[in-house]
Amino acid sequence: MDATIYGLIEIVVFFGGILAFCLWQLRVVRRSIAEDKARNQADGGQPAPPARRSAEDVFWDTVARPPRRD
């Protein structure tokens, strides 16, 4: 086989893999949004209570905060 054929096959497989991964991620995100919407409708449209923040989240929020200037 010619080297150009191998190159074309590689391009098709590479970009096909990227396209398949992107479509799979889009499907997962859409399913997650649909599940959240169904859960909210089952709860009477009330939003979910806020999640309790872990100590790690609080730590990183304080580290990321700019220093105070007094």
C-alpha positions in Angstrom: 0.0 0.0 0.0 1.0 3.5 -0.6 2.0 5.8 2.3 -0.7 8.2 1.4 -3.3 5.5 2.0 -1.9 4.9 5.5 -2.0 8.6 6.1 -5.6 8.9 5.1 -6.6 5.9 7.2 -4.8 7.5 10.2 -6.5 10.8 9.7 -9.9 9.2 9.4 -9.4 7.0 12.5 -7.9 9.9 14.6 -10.7 12.4 13.8 -13.3 9.7 13.9 -12.2 8.9 17.4 -12.3 12.5 18.5 -15.8 13.0 16.9 -17.1 9.8 18.6 -15.7 11.0 22.0 -17.3 14.5 21.6 -20.7 12.9 20.6 -20.5 10.6 23.6 -19.8 13.5 26.0 -22.7 15.5 24.5 -25.0 12.5 25.1 -23.9 12.1 28.7 -24.4 15.9 29.4 -27.9 15.8 27.8 -28.9 12.8 29.8 -27.7 14.4 33.0 -29.7 17.6 32.2 -32.8 15.5 31.5 -32.4 13.6 34.8 -32.0 16.8 36.7 -35.1 18.2 35.1 -37.1 15.0 35.8 -35.9 15.0 39.4 -37.0 18.7 39.8 -40.4 18.0 38.4 -40.8 15.0 40.7 -39.9 17.2 43.7 -42.6 19.7 42.8 -40.3 22.1 41.0 -38.4 23.0 44.2 -34.7 23.5 43.7 -32.4 21.1 45.4 -31.0 22.3 48.7 -27.4 23.6 48.6 -24.8 21.0 49.1 -22.7 21.2 52.2 -19.3 22.5 51.5 -16.3 20.4 52.5 -13.3 21.8 54.4 -11.3 21.4 51.2 -13.6 23.6 49.3 -13.5 26.3 52.0 -9.7 26.1 52.1 -9.3 26.5 48.3 -11.7 29.4 48.3 -9.7 31.2 50.9 -6.4 30.5 49.1 -7.9 31.8 45.8 -9.2 35.0 47.4 -7.1 38.0 46.7 -5.3 39.5 49.7 -7.1 42.2 51.7 -5.7 45.7 51.6 -6.4 47.5 54.8 
